[in-house]
Each structure stands twice: as structure tokens, then as C-alpha cells.
Amino acid sequence: MKKKIVENFVNVRQIINNSAKKYADSNAFIIKNKKDGKETYYNITFKRFKQDIDAFGTSLLELGLKGKRVAIIGKNRYEWAVSYFAVLNGVGIVIPLDKGLPEQEIEELLQRSRADVIIFSKEYEETMDRLIEKKTTGVKIFINMDGLSGKKYIYYSKLIKQGKEQIKNGNLKYLMEQIDNDGMSVILFTSGTTSISKAVMLSHRNIASNVYALREKEDIYNRDVNMAFLPFHHTFGSTGLLFFLSEGACTVFCDGLRHIQKNLKEYKVSVFFCVPLIIEAMHKKLMSGIEKKGKSKSFKIAMSLGKVLYFFGIDIRRKLFKDVINELGGNIRFIISGAASINKNAAKSFNDMGILTVQGYGLTETAPTLAAENKCTIEYGSVGRPMCNVKLKIDNPNEKGIGEIIVKGPNIMLGYYENEEATNDVLKNGWFYTGDLGYISKKGNLFIKGRKKSVIVLKNGKNVYPEELEILVAKLPYVAENIVFGIEKDGDFELNCKMVYNMDVVRDIFGDVSDNELRESVWEDIKKINKTLSNYKHIKNVILTNEPMEKTTTGKVKRKSVELLTNLP
């Protein structure tokens, strides 16, 4: 296969400038407005996007914010993207904050990061009013993404207008600012409570090198439409957005979980970059619909036919499954899964229908992607092969080849902000120790076995990787999410599974059952799973609930908080 030629930019500004020049009149974003019950759409070209970035950056410099620390909080939206890139490309240090944080944690993270400015959406106005009154943070300037004028805040729209006038009158200061490619440019807080979350320091080179590796690995085109689902405050979200912008793809915004299917259709989305939880839910819904229509047998026949013909170079998969693909809007061609392991049955099913579905692996500390699949390297259950500029190896492997994944590369963080001890724990002799366990297959693909800290070591010396069992439990059609963990008993650990069930699916399968009847039915399914496993991996107890577990914003269950709550006396 011919090697893809990709420009190797050293900073984010170069990527944005290149796209603005190369794709000037193409749509970078499509924005939907809702007013008086009507929906209207307007397009923002790459040229306009860069103009807005430059205008906003110019105004921020005029406010005396050169070198200052600027926090941003709000849902995914165009103004968030402009603010992020404007700060990054010539103003100071950007601090993306989780939109789901309670007020106290917002306050604490502003203190910890020493933020000077915060840019926020209208949903946070009451919080900002209290922070202004309390004066407990170092924030002196509050910029509201919404509204036109007022005394409390500075308004985004006004800064855009003023910046454009400044540039028109010859103010080129922002455009001429020098970028420090290797200095701290982003502070990102890892998932967790405020007291234990770490502040990751990233540079322009970290981010730009990862975008380069993604472009080299995956095929994204100028005609593609990407739906921004992963939150921008997370590296998978912000680096992912920059990756799509770098290839001239158009980005649209999701209206929320309940509207995914509608949004896929209305925007003619072709690329969807999201978390496994969403992909698996989409797959279960499609399969349930096929079963309800009594088409399971014809679906399986079509699957077999499509695979056989594809093997001989005849690809009619999308024609065979046109009706199913239409359920996802009709244009979807590529699904990228990040943040956690995806159920391989869901991935395989989408691939067999002609929707390329791959997954990747990375961490906030690695800006983020370390490994990923593409159409040529799919090995179900794996997260693909290392990125082209990443060195990856397994440290201290056991007899099965499983050990800690350690990496080197230009995307590795500068360190944890004001936490030298934690930095030294993970950065050793030029290698970053991920804390994840895995092995490399004969084909060169990386398989993740779980977090080093999550491994349950039994009295007999056997290791249980809970993530392996969770994948098996997740295959049960009524399971929305689950977590497997050990509870200490008689000097050893007993394996337990906390399972969140989908009530609608439970009713479809079991009818109107009592709690005890449901528990008995679920336990029968667990026993069937146990029969496929070695004795030491058997799940001994199931905790059933229909209440969602506490999760990070990328859909990963907060394992420690679930274990602590479940182990309470």
C-alpha cells in the first residue's frame, strides 16, 4: 500500500493556518440555531474560522492577557473551539474544564491552575456571579460566550467585533506572536475528584505530533462530516477536533444522547468519533429492531453473503444493509471508538455491514493517542498498532507476555503541574509508564488487559483482569453497564459484578417480572458465562440496579468509587 504523505507541523497554529489556506471556502462547522420553535442552519468556512480565532486572540492581547492562563468551560460549541485555539495560538496557557463539574470543584481547579481568566457559557452565570463576589480565585476577567452587553462580564461577540476592527486597522500583533513549541501551553485535569485529579501539562509539539500520527494512520477526507460528541475539555475531544480540521472535514454538534440518531441523519454525518458505551448502545438498538421485525435469519444470511463476496473482492455490504445504515442516517462510513475497550461483537457487526469501525488507545498524558487500528490492521479485541512516532513496549512481562505498557514519543506530556513526585512516578529514563497492562500479538497489535491497579491477585497467585469479565457480561442484551471487582473474604478475594440493567430491554425479554425473578434469570446467564471460564475467574455474586454508575465524561465507570460504595459495611 502506498504510504500516505502528511505534513509534519510542529505547532497547532501551523495546522489551523494550513487548513484555512487549503480549505478556505469549505465548511469547517455547521451551526444550528433554535428560535421560536424553528431550526435554522448556517455554515462557517475555514477562512471565517481562522478570522474569528485571530480576531478573538487580538482582543485578548489588547486586554493585556499575553502569557496569562485562560480557563474555558461549557458544552461543545463553536465559541468554545474559537476560544481554545485563540488562546493556544498566541495568547497564553489554556485550561479546559469539565462542563459537568460542581461549583466547588470549578472553584478549586481555578485555584490549582492559577487561572487569570475564565471563558464560560450562560449556564454558568450564577456560578460566575458567586465567584466574583467571593474573590477566592485569581480570576480577574470573566468572558461570557453568550449575550451582547452588560456590566458584569466581557462578552465574546464584542471581542470578536473589536478584534476584527483592530486587524483591519493594522494591528497584526497577534498574527506575529511567536509560538513556544515545547513550553507548557495546555493544563488538562485528569478524570477524578478534585483532590486526586492530576493537572497534565501539554505543549504545542505534543498535540501537533499526535495530529500528524492520526493523519498518517486514518483516512479522513474534505467531504467528511464529523459529529463532535466527545467533550472538548478531554484530549480525545480537542485533539480529535483538530485532527478533523487538519483534513478539511466539517464538524457539527450533537444535541444530546437522545438525539444522536436524528443528528446523524440531519447533518448527513459520515464520521462518528465517540465512546464504546454509545456505539454498543447503537448496536444493541439496531439488533433489537431487526429481531422485533423478525428479520434475524435474513440478516445473518446477508452477513455471511457479504463476507464471502468481500473476501473475493466484491463489496456490496452497504447495499445489502442499506436499510440498517439508513437507521444511522445513511451516510455513516467510519466509526472511531476511544476512551475504553469496545465490545468486539459490536465492532465486527458494523464492519461486516460496511461501516469501518476501529478503536484506539491513549491517555490525557499522551495527547492522547498511542495506538489505533485502521482498515488494514483490525484484530478484534485489540486497540491496533502503535502510532508512527510512538515507541511502545511491554515492561516486565509475565509468562503470558502481559506487563505494563510503557511508551516514548513527541506526544508525551511535559509532566504533572506542580507535582514532581507524581511526574517522577510515571516518567522514568525517557519512558512514560501508563499504568495499563497489555500484550502485543503476533500481528503486532496491542491488547489491553486492564489497569495495573485494577488487577485482582488471588491467594493462589492467579491474576484476574476484571475488564475481561466485564466484556463478557456486557454481551447480555439487557446490560447497560457493569463492573467486576473483588471483595475480600476469608483471606482471599471473591469476584462480584455490579450490573446496571436496561428496564425496557428487560421487559422485552422477560416480561413483567419481580425483582427476585429477574435476579434468578440474570444469575442463570451469569452461570452460563462462568462455565466458559476457569474456576478462579467465576463471578460469585451479582448486584443488580437500574441506577447508572458514576462515570467520567468519556463514559468510563469510576471503578474506585463503585467499589468503595459497594464495600461499605
N, C-alpha and C positions, 0 to 999 in steps of 0.2 A: 504494500500500500504506500502511495506517495506521501512523504512527510509533509505535514501542514506547516506553512511558513507564517510565523506570528511575530509581530513587533515586540521587542522586549523593553518595555518602558520602565523607568526607574522611579517614577512617582505618579501619583493619582492625577495631578494636573495635566500631565502629558497624555494620559488616557482620555480624559474629558476633551481636551483640545483636539486630539486626533479624531474623535468621533464627531465633534462639531464641524470639523472641516470635511471629513469623508462622507458624512451622512446628513449634511446641513439641513436639507429640506424634508428629510424623513421624520416620521413621528417618533419622538423619544417617549412621550407619555400621551395617554388619552384620559381626560378627566371628566368625571360625571358630576353634574350639579343637580340637586333636587330642590325644587321650589314650587310651592302651591300644588303639590301632588304630581308635578311634571318632571320628567328627567330630560336633561339636555347634555350633550357631549361637546367637548372642544379639544382640539389637538394642540400639543406643544411640540414643536420641532426641536431637533438637536441644536440648531442655531439659537433658537429662543431660550432653550435650557441654559446654554453657556452664557447668554446675555444676562439672564436672571442671576446666575451664580456670580458673575463679575459685578453686577450692579449691587447685589446684597453685600458681597465682600468689600466693595469700595465704601459703602455706607458704614460698615462695621469698623473699617480703618479710620474713617472720619470721626467715629465716636471714641477714638483713642484706644481701640481694643487690640492693637498689634501685640502678639505674644501672650494674650490673655487666654483663659480657659473658659470654654463655652459649652454648657450642658444643653442637651436637646431632649424634650420629652413630648410624646404624642403618638398617635397611631400612624401607620404607614400612609403617607400622602405626599403630594408634590412639594409642598412647602418644606417638609422635613428633609427631602432629598436636596433641595436648593440650599438650605441652611447648613447641612452636613458638609457638602462639597465646598461651599463658600468659606467656611471656617478652615477646613482642611487645606485648601489650595492657596493660602496666602495670609490668613489672619492669625491663627493660634492653634491651640490644642482643643480638640472636640471630645465631648464626653456624652455619648449616647446613654440615656437612662431608660430602664424598663418601664413601659407605659402602665404596667399592672402594679407598680409599687404603691403601698400605702403612704400617706403623707409623712409619717415619721421616718420611713426609710429614704424617701426622697430628700428630706432634710439632712439625714446622716450622710448620704452619699455626696451631697453637695459640699458638706463639711470635709469629708475624707478626701475628695478630689481637689479641694481648694478652688472651686468654680468661682469665676468672677461674674459670669453672665448666664442667664438661662433663657432659652427659646422654647416656648410652650404653646399648646393649642388651648382653645377656650375651655375645654373640660377641666383644666387645672387652675382656672382663675381664682376660685375660692382658696385653694392651697397656696397660690402665689400671694394672695392678699394677706394671709396669715404669716407667711414667711417674711413679707415686707414689714409687717407690724412687729414680729418677734425679733428680727435682726440677729438671728442665731447663725446665719451662714455669711460667707464673704461675698455673696451675690449682690452686686450694686445695680445691675441693669437687667430689667425684665422685658423680654421681647415677645409680644403676642402674635401668633401666626394669623389670628382672626381679628376682624374689626378694622375700622378705618381711622379712628381718632379717639383720644381720651387723655386724662392726666396721669393715670396710674402707670401705664405701660408705654413702651415704644412699640409701634406697630410695623409688622413685616411689610405690608403693602406700601407704607410710606417710605420705608428704607429702600425698597426696590425702585420706587419712583425717583427718589433723591439720588440714588446711585447711578441711574441711567442719565440723569441730568448732569451729574458730576463728570461722567465719562465723556458725554457729548461736549462738555466744556473743556476737555483736555486733561482731566485727572486720570492718569494712567498708573498711579501708584500701586494699586492692587495688581494690575496686569503685569507689572515689572517686579513684583516681590519674588525673592529667591526662596526656593524650597529646600529645606534641610532633609535630604532623602533618608537619613539614618537617625534623625532625632525623634524624641517622643512626640507623636502627632495625635494619637488617639489613646484615651483611657477607657477601657471597657471592663465593666464589672461582670464577673462570672456568676452563674446561677447560684442561688443560695440566700440565706438570710444575710442581712447587712453585716452582722458581726463576723461571719465566716467567709463571705464572698471576697474574692481577691480582685485587685484592680490591675488588669493586664495592660502593659504599655506596648503599643504598636507604632511602627514607623511607616512612612510612605513606601519604602522599599519592601517591607513585609507584605503590604497589601497589593502593590503593583506586581510583585513576583508571583503572588498567588493567582492573580487575574491572568497573567501570562500562562501559567501552568494549566489553568482551566480552559483557556482558549486553545492551547495545544492539544488538550485531551478531548474536548467535546465539540460537536458541530452545532453551532448556533448561527442563524442567518439574519440578514437585514429584514427579511419578510416575516420573521417570527414575532409573535405576541406573547409576552411573559406576564403572568399574573403574580404580582408581588404579594405573597401570602406570609412568608417568614418575616417576623418583625425586624425592622431596620436597625434596632438597637442591638441586635445579635449579629455576630460576624457572618453567619451564613446568610443573613438577610442583606446586610450592607455590601459585603464583598460580592454576593450574588447579583445584586442590582448593578454594581459597577461592571461585572462580567457581561451582563446582557447589554448594557450601554456600550461597552467596548466593541461589540459585534453589530451595533446599529439596530438591535431589536427594540421593539416598542414595549413599554411597561404599562400595565393597567392595575387598578386596585380592587381588592376583594371587599365586598360589602359585609362580610362576616361568614361564619361557619354555615349558617342555614342557607346562604345564597351562593355557595360555590358553584353548584350545577348551573344556576341561572347566569352567573357571571361568565362561566366558561363559554356559554352559548352566545351571550350578547356581545362579547368582545372578540369572539372567534379565536379564543386562546389556543395557541399551538404548543406552548411550553409551560409546564407547571412545576415549580420548584418548591417542595413542601416537606412536611414531616411524615413519617410512616403511619402515624395514627390516622391522618386524613386519607392517605392512599388506601390503607386497609379498609377503612370505613366505606370509601367509594366502591371498592371491590366487593365487599360484602353486600352492599345495597344492589349492585348490578347482578350478582349471582342470585340474590333473593328474588329479584324481579324476574329473572329467567326461570327460576323454579316455579314461581307463582303462575307464570304463563304456560307452564307445562312444556317448556322447551329445553329442559336439561339434556335430554337424549340427543336432540338435533344439534345442540350447542357442542356437545362432546364429539360428535361426528365431524362437525365443521372444524373443530380444533385439530383433530387428527389429520383431516384432509389438508388443512392449511400448512401444518408442519411438514407433511410429506412433500407437497408441492414446493415449499420454500427450500427444502433440502436439495431439490433438483433445479433450483434457480428460478422457480416460478412463484412470484409473490402476489397472491390475491387475498392476503389476510384481511386487509382493510375493506375489501369488497364483501368478503364473507361475513364480517362482523360490523357492517355499516350501521345497522340498527343500534347495536350496543355503543359504538363510537358516537353516534348521534346523541345518545343519552348524556355524553360528556361534551356536548357542544358541536361535535362533528369535525373539528379541526385539530384536536389534540394529537400530537405526534411524539411528544417527548416528555417523560416524567422523570424528574431528578429528586431522589429522596436523600435527606440529610438529617443529622442530629441523633438518630438511633437506628438500630437494625430493623429492616423491613421484613415482613413475612414473605418467605421466598415463593409461596404459592401465589400470593397476590402479584408479585413482580413477574413471575413466569406467565401467569394468565394474561396480564397486559401485554407482555412481549409477544405471546402467541397470537394475540389479536392484532398485532401490527403497531402497537404503541410502545416505542422504545422506552424501557423503564430501567434505570440504573440507580445505584446508590454510591454515596461517597462517605468518607470518614475524615474527621478533623476535630479541632478544638479551638476555643477562643484564642488560646496561646499560640496557635499556628496559623492564624489569619484567614481562613481556618483550615483549608483542605490539605490533607496529607496523602490521601489515596482516593481513587474513584474508578468506577467502571466506565467503559464506553461500549459502543456496539460490537467492538472486536474482542473485548476482554471479559464478557459476562461469565461468571461462575457463581451460580446461585448459592446464597449464603455468605458470599464474600463481599468485601467493600471495594474490590478492584485492586489495581496495582498502584504503587507509589507514583506521585506526580513527577514530571520530568526533571524537576530541580530539587527533589527531596531524596535524601539518603535515609533508608529505613531498615532497621534490623531488629531481631528478637534478642533481648538480653537475658542471659542465664536461662535458656530453655530447658524444660524438663524432658522426660523420656518420650513424650508425645510432641515435642517441638514447641510447646507453649511456654511463653515467657513474656516479659514486659516489652511493649513496643517503644523503641527509642528512635529519635529522628534528628536529622541535621538538615538545614536548608535556609535560604534567604527569607523565608516566611516565619521563622521562629521569633517569638516576641523578644523585646529588649529585657523584660523581667517584670516582676510584680512591683507596682508603685509603692514606695516606702515600706517594703517588706523583703529585706535582704535575705532573711532566714528562709522564707518560703521559696525565693528565687534560687538559692543555693541548693535547695532540696530537689529541684527539678532540672536545673541546668548544670551539667557536670561534664567537664572536658569537651565542651562544644556540642554535647548531645542533650536533647530535651527528653526527659523521661515522662512519658504520657500518663502513666498510672493505669493504662489499659493493658489487658492481656490478650495475646493473639498468637497466630502461627501463620506461616507462609506455605501455600500449597505448592505442589509440583509444577503447576502452571505459572507460579509467581504471584498469585493473588493473595491478598491479606484477609484472614478470617479473624474476627473479633470474638473473644470468648467471654469478655466481661471486664468490669473494673477490678483492679488488683485488690482493692479494699472490700469488694463485694463477695469475693470467693469465700465459700463456706468450707472450712477444713474440718473433716470429721475425725473422730477418735482413731479410726483405723488408718488414718493418713490420706484417705481419698479426698480429692478436691471436687466440690460441686460448684458448677458455674450457673448461677440462678437464671441468667439470661437464656441459656439453652432450654430450660424447662418452660420459661415464660413464652417462648416461641411456639412450643407445642400446645400449651394451654390456649394461646391466642387463636389457634385454628378452630376452636369450638365456636360455632356461629353466633352464640348469644353473648360471647365475652367481648366487652368494650375495652377493658384494660385489666392487667393483672400484674402482680409482683410476687416473686418467690423469695422466701428468706428463712433463716434458721432461728429457732427458739431453743435455748439451752434446756436440756432435760437429762437428768441422771449422768452428768459429766460429758454429754455428747450434744449434738445438735439434731433437732427434728425439723424436717422440711415442711413449711407451711406455705399456702398460697392464698393471698388476698385477691379476690376476684370481683370486679365491677361488671354486672350484667346489664344487657340492654333489654328493658322491660317489653318493648314492642316485639322483639325477636323471640323472647321467652314465651309470650302469649301465642305467637305464630306456631311455635314448635310444640309447646306443652299444654297450651290452652290455659284455662283459669285454674291455676294450681296454688295450693297453700305454700307457705314458706318451707314447711317440712317436706312436702312432696317435691318442691324444687330442689331442696338440698339433696334429697335422695337421688334425684335424676342427675344432678351435677356430679355427685360422688361416683355414680356408675361410670360417667365419662372419664373422671379422673383415674379410676381403677383401670380403665382401658389404656390410658396413657401410661400408667405405671407398669403395665405388662410389657410395654415396649422398651423399658429401661432396666438398667442394673438395679439390684435391690437397694443399694445405698443412695440412689437418686429418687427413690419413691417419695411422693408427696403424701404426708400423713394426715394433714388437716386442711380444710378449706374454709375461709372466712368470706361469706357472701354479702354483698351490698349493692345497692343501685346508686350510691353516692360517689361521684367522681373523686379520685385521689388527688392530692396536692401535686401539681406539676410545674415544671419550668415553662417559660413562654414558648419553648420549642417542642412542647408536648411530652417531655421526658418526666416520668414519675419521680418525685423526690424520695428516693428509696429510704434514706435515713429517717425522714420524718414519718413515713408509713411504718417502718419497723419500730420506732420509738413509741408511737401511739398504740400499736398492736401489742407491744410488750409491757404496757403499763399494768401494774398489779391490780 
